[in-house]
Amino acid sequence: MKKILQRLRSSQLDIKTELIAGITSFFAISYIIVVNPLILKDAGIPINLSIFATIFISIIGCAIMALWADAPVILTPGMGVNAFFTYTLVVGLHFTWQEALAVSIISSLLYLIIAFTPLSGLLARSIPHTLKAGITAGIGLFLVELGLEKANLIVAGKNGSLLALGNLQSPATLLALFGLAITLILYLKKIPGSFVIGIILTSLLAYFAGVKGQNVNVNLKQLHHFGQLFNQGDFSHLLNLSFWLAVFSMTMILVFESMGLLSGLLPDQNKFTKGFQSSALTAFLSGFMGTSPTVAAAESASGIESGGKTGLTALVASFLFAISLFVVGLLKFVPQAAIAPVIIITGALMMQQLATIDLHDLSEWFPAFLIIVLIPLTGSIATGLAFGFISYPIAKMAASKIKQISKTMWCLSLLFLIELVCTALLA
């Protein structure tokens, strides 16, 4: 903590801004406390114990990111990774959740080895700028879609359409529109803490309008049962081919999704290496805590856009996750409609990276384009990355620019192709 404060003073950063950024990031990602256990419930993990696991690993992850990497990034169980854990490993391959935890632990160990060797720097340097910009914009568009869904402004379509406009007569939707308008105005007026103010104002209006918050039902008295979830990995299938196919796929997801997220989120790329290491260590610990692997939360961008630049932002979020353990029921006063505007605006800001891509060179633009559209359309950051990385050398060869493809990029493209094949086989 002293080191973080010393860095704050030496770089003339505003501690108040960092505190606001941490609060903003926490509220933007707070839904994970409820949503992650609901997904893991389908794998057979008790939901109340899973809530504890989600909170514990988020406390640990954010603290590691703060103290080791000094970065304003939140680490929580990853959306998409938890779906892979539940619906591919448990539902699809018929692993028990204990065996799926074993897959998670082995995958995260491989991720940890990559993160603490020169491989991580080599991989990061080898990714072309156009793909990095595409990753940032794609995650931004994914956040916009997520925010619009939380606001009920878009819903599943009917009669063959993919999406449709939500019910504009719904109180929750109208509340989200109010929140979006007020938060945007505050942000454009450069009001400090605009995102947090927007969340508070919208939550207050929701309370008086009778719009309910998040459905949370957990009791601290249940904490003594947590041993039923801690260190429950089952390695009995270690010699099975399906086990190692699952390990390969999850390792690819963890390594490159985290790499893409950190490249897109970090305001200071000099902190990438330690941020990557922090992410890997937390992912490894998550398997022992009884939850799916952690990744850098895309919602961290909301805190970064609020001015967060150091680990103090992550440390504040870690503290708030700890507090939530005792007052998790208060989340019922913060509806999705209050969080949605922050996520939508943050996504729009991230999509400004489109301006740095050469749209006139299709060999540059098309791979980035695939990343940008496939991340939100498939709901998987890993899938978007795979198609973008695979298409990059193809586009460069077609444009007679083969010299622009590094040996590492050739290897990455091949690995992503293998990962797609393995995912198809697992499915």
Stockholm file with secondary structure:
# STOCKHOLM 1.0

chainA/1-427         MKKILQRLRSSQLDIKTELIAGITSFFAISYIIVVNPLILKDAGIPINLSIFATIFISIIGCAIMALWADAPVILTPGMGVNAFFTYTLVVGLHFTWQEALAVSIISSLLYLIIAFTPLSGLLARSIPHTLKAGITAGIGLFLVELGLEKANLIVAGKNGSLLALGNLQSPATLLALFGLAITLILYLKKIPGSFVIGIILTSLLAYFAGVKGQNVNVNLKQLHHFGQLFNQGDFSHLLNLSFWLAVFSMTMILVFESMGLLSGLLPDQNKFTKGFQSSALTAFLSGFMGTSPTVAAAESASGIESGGKTGLTALVASFLFAISLFVVGLLKFVPQAAIAPVIIITGALMMQQLATIDLHDLSEWFPAFLIIVLIPLTGSIATGLAFGFISYPIAKMAASKIKQISKTMWCLSLLFLIELVCTALLA
#=GR chainA/1-427 SS CHHHHHHHHHTTCCHHHHHHHHHHHHHHHTTHHHHHHHHHHTTTCCHHHHHHHHHHHHHHHHHHIIIIICCCCCEEECTTHHHIIIIIIIIITCCCHHHHHHHHHHHHHHHHHHHTSTHHHHHHHHSCHHHHHHHHHHHHHHHHHHHHHHTTSEEECSTTCSEEECCTTCHHHHHHHHHHHHHHHHHHTTCTTHHHHHHHHHHHHHHHHTCCCCCCCCCGGGGGGGGGTTTCCCCTTTTCHHHHHHHHHHHHHHHHHHHHHHHHHCSCGGGHHHHHHHHHHHHHHHHHHTSCCEEECTTHHHHHHTTCCSHHHHHHHHHHHHHHHHHGGGGGGSCHHHHHHHHHHHHHHHGGGGGGSCTTCHHHHHHHHHHHHHHHHHTCHHHHHHHHHHHHHHHHHHTTCGGGSCHHHHHHHHHHHHHHHHHHHHC
#=GC SS_cons         CHHHHHHHHHTTCCHHHHHHHHHHHHHHHTTHHHHHHHHHHTTTCCHHHHHHHHHHHHHHHHHHIIIIICCCCCEEECTTHHHIIIIIIIIITCCCHHHHHHHHHHHHHHHHHHHTSTHHHHHHHHSCHHHHHHHHHHHHHHHHHHHHHHTTSEEECSTTCSEEECCTTCHHHHHHHHHHHHHHHHHHTTCTTHHHHHHHHHHHHHHHHTCCCCCCCCCGGGGGGGGGTTTCCCCTTTTCHHHHHHHHHHHHHHHHHHHHHHHHHCSCGGGHHHHHHHHHHHHHHHHHHTSCCEEECTTHHHHHHTTCCSHHHHHHHHHHHHHHHHHGGGGGGSCHHHHHHHHHHHHHHHGGGGGGSCTTCHHHHHHHHHHHHHHHHHTCHHHHHHHHHHHHHHHHHHTTCGGGSCHHHHHHHHHHHHHHHHHHHHC
//
